Amino acid sequence: MSGKFNVREGLRAADIPMIAELLREVTLSTDSAFDGNAAGDEYFRTKYDPDRVRDWMEDIVFTAWTDDDLAGFGRARKDGFITHVFVRKEYRNLGLGSRILGILEETLGSAGNGWLFLDADPGTIGFYERNDWTRRESGTIGNHGLLLVPMEKELY
């Protein structure tokens, strides 16, 4: 796989079905901490319905493409909370996740957010730590029967 990706800002209506499918694919994959959790499966099947993804039009969104294939996706709220950094399995370990995360961090920092926050799947903690994120003191949180790890990063 090539490491060349075209990263676009904004959520385009035509991209919504592909984004919804990518999000379901990643969260319901067998290598996700959510795999086998019935409450989590049902939650993500409905959470990533295209009609719900459409509600994100006002958020900070970046998509990464190789030709016509959606390779990755990142989303953040304007208050400094990063909600998604997802990369399709075949494009992992090419630096794309770090690139998307870095773009979100830069965009949020430029908007005046000195601290950023996210809730990480336990299987992704190493990725975030390699990108200078730290675990917050509060430990883990339950979200629809799933354990997530609160993390933070100080930008300035």
C-alpha positions as CSV (number, residue, x, y, z in Angstrom):
1,M,0.0,0.0,0.0
2,S,1.2,3.5,-0.8
3,G,1.4,6.1,1.9
4,K,0.0,8.8,-0.4
5,F,-3.3,10.1,0.8
6,N,-5.4,13.1,-0.1
7,V,-6.8,14.6,3.1
8,R,-9.9,16.8,2.7
9,E,-11.5,19.1,5.2
10,G,-15.3,19.1,5.8
11,L,-18.1,16.6,5.5
12,R,-19.6,16.2,2.1
13,A,-23.0,14.8,1.7
14,A,-21.8,12.3,-1.0
15,D,-19.2,10.9,1.5
16,I,-21.7,10.2,4.3
17,P,-22.6,6.6,3.4
18,M,-18.9,5.7,3.0
19,I,-18.0,7.3,6.3
20,A,-20.9,5.5,8.1
21,E,-19.7,2.2,6.6
22,L,-16.1,2.8,7.6
23,L,-17.1,3.6,11.2
24,R,-19.2,0.5,11.5
25,E,-16.5,-1.6,9.9
26,V,-13.8,-0.4,12.3
27,T,-15.9,-0.5,15.5
28,L,-17.4,-3.9,14.7
29,S,-14.2,-5.6,13.5
30,T,-12.8,-8.6,15.3
31,D,-9.7,-6.6,16.4
32,S,-11.8,-4.0,18.2
33,A,-12.4,-4.0,21.9
34,F,-16.1,-3.7,21.1
35,D,-16.2,-7.1,19.3
36,G,-18.6,-9.6,20.9
37,N,-20.3,-7.0,23.1
38,A,-24.0,-7.2,22.2
39,A,-24.8,-3.8,23.7
40,G,-21.8,-2.3,21.8
41,D,-22.8,-3.9,18.6
42,E,-26.3,-2.6,18.7
43,Y,-25.1,0.8,19.8
44,F,-22.6,1.2,16.9
45,R,-25.0,-0.2,14.3
46,T,-27.5,2.6,15.0
47,K,-25.0,5.3,16.0
48,Y,-23.3,5.2,12.6
49,D,-26.4,5.3,10.5
50,P,-25.9,7.7,7.6
51,D,-28.7,10.0,9.0
52,R,-26.8,10.4,12.2
53,V,-23.5,11.0,10.5
54,R,-25.2,13.8,8.5
55,D,-25.6,15.6,11.9
56,W,-21.9,16.1,12.0
57,M,-21.8,18.7,9.2
58,E,-21.0,21.5,11.6
59,D,-18.2,19.6,13.4
60,I,-14.5,19.6,12.4
61,V,-14.1,16.7,10.0
62,F,-11.3,15.4,7.8
63,T,-11.4,12.5,5.4
64,A,-8.4,10.8,3.9
65,W,-8.6,9.2,0.4
66,T,-6.5,7.1,-1.9
67,D,-8.0,7.4,-5.3
68,D,-11.8,6.9,-4.7
69,D,-11.3,4.8,-1.5
70,L,-12.0,6.3,1.9
71,A,-8.9,5.3,3.9
72,G,-9.5,7.2,7.1
73,F,-11.7,9.7,9.0
74,G,-11.3,12.2,11.8
75,R,-13.9,14.2,13.7
76,A,-13.7,16.7,16.6
77,R,-16.1,19.0,18.3
78,K,-15.2,22.6,18.4
79,D,-14.8,22.5,22.2
80,G,-11.6,20.4,21.9
81,F,-13.0,16.9,22.2
82,I,-11.8,14.5,19.5
83,T,-14.6,12.0,18.8
84,H,-13.1,9.9,16.0
85,V,-9.8,8.9,14.4
86,F,-10.5,5.8,12.3
87,V,-8.3,4.2,9.6
88,R,-9.4,1.3,7.5
89,K,-7.4,-1.8,8.3
90,E,-5.4,-2.0,5.1
91,Y,-4.2,1.5,5.5
92,R,-2.9,1.2,9.1
93,N,0.8,1.6,10.0
94,L,1.4,4.0,7.2
95,G,1.2,7.2,9.4
96,L,-2.3,8.1,8.3
97,G,-3.8,7.9,11.8
98,S,-1.1,10.2,13.1
99,R,-1.6,12.6,10.2
100,I,-5.3,12.8,10.8
101,L,-4.8,13.3,14.5
102,G,-2.2,15.9,13.9
103,I,-4.5,17.9,11.6
104,L,-7.3,17.8,14.2
105,E,-4.9,18.9,16.9
106,E,-3.6,21.8,14.8
107,T,-7.1,22.9,13.8
108,L,-8.4,22.8,17.4
109,G,-5.3,24.6,18.7
110,S,-5.6,27.3,16.0
111,A,-9.2,27.8,17.3
112,G,-8.0,28.5,20.8
113,N,-8.2,25.1,22.5
114,G,-5.1,24.7,24.8
115,W,-6.2,21.3,26.0
116,L,-7.7,18.4,24.0
117,F,-9.6,15.4,25.2
118,L,-10.7,12.0,23.8
119,D,-12.0,8.7,25.0
120,A,-9.9,5.8,23.6
121,D,-10.6,2.2,22.9
122,P,-8.2,0.3,25.1
123,G,-6.6,-1.2,22.0
124,T,-5.6,2.3,20.7
125,I,-3.9,3.6,23.9
126,G,-0.4,2.9,22.5
127,F,-1.2,4.9,19.3
128,Y,-2.3,7.9,21.3
129,E,0.7,7.7,23.7
130,R,3.1,7.6,20.7
131,N,1.4,10.9,19.7
132,D,2.1,12.5,23.1
133,W,-1.4,11.9,24.6
134,T,-1.6,10.9,28.3
135,R,-4.2,9.0,30.3
136,R,-6.4,11.2,32.5
137,E,-6.5,10.5,36.2
138,S,-10.1,9.4,36.0
139,G,-9.3,5.9,34.7
140,T,-11.8,4.1,32.5
141,I,-15.4,5.0,31.8
142,G,-18.3,2.9,30.7
143,N,-20.1,3.9,27.5
144,H,-23.0,1.7,26.5
145,G,-21.4,-1.3,28.1
146,L,-17.9,-0.5,26.6
147,L,-14.8,0.5,28.5
148,L,-13.1,3.6,27.2
149,V,-9.9,5.3,28.5
150,P,-10.1,9.1,28.9
151,M,-7.0,10.8,27.5
152,E,-5.8,14.4,27.2
153,K,-3.1,16.5,25.5
154,E,-1.9,20.0,26.4
155,L,-1.1,22.0,23.3
156,Y,0.0,25.2,25.0
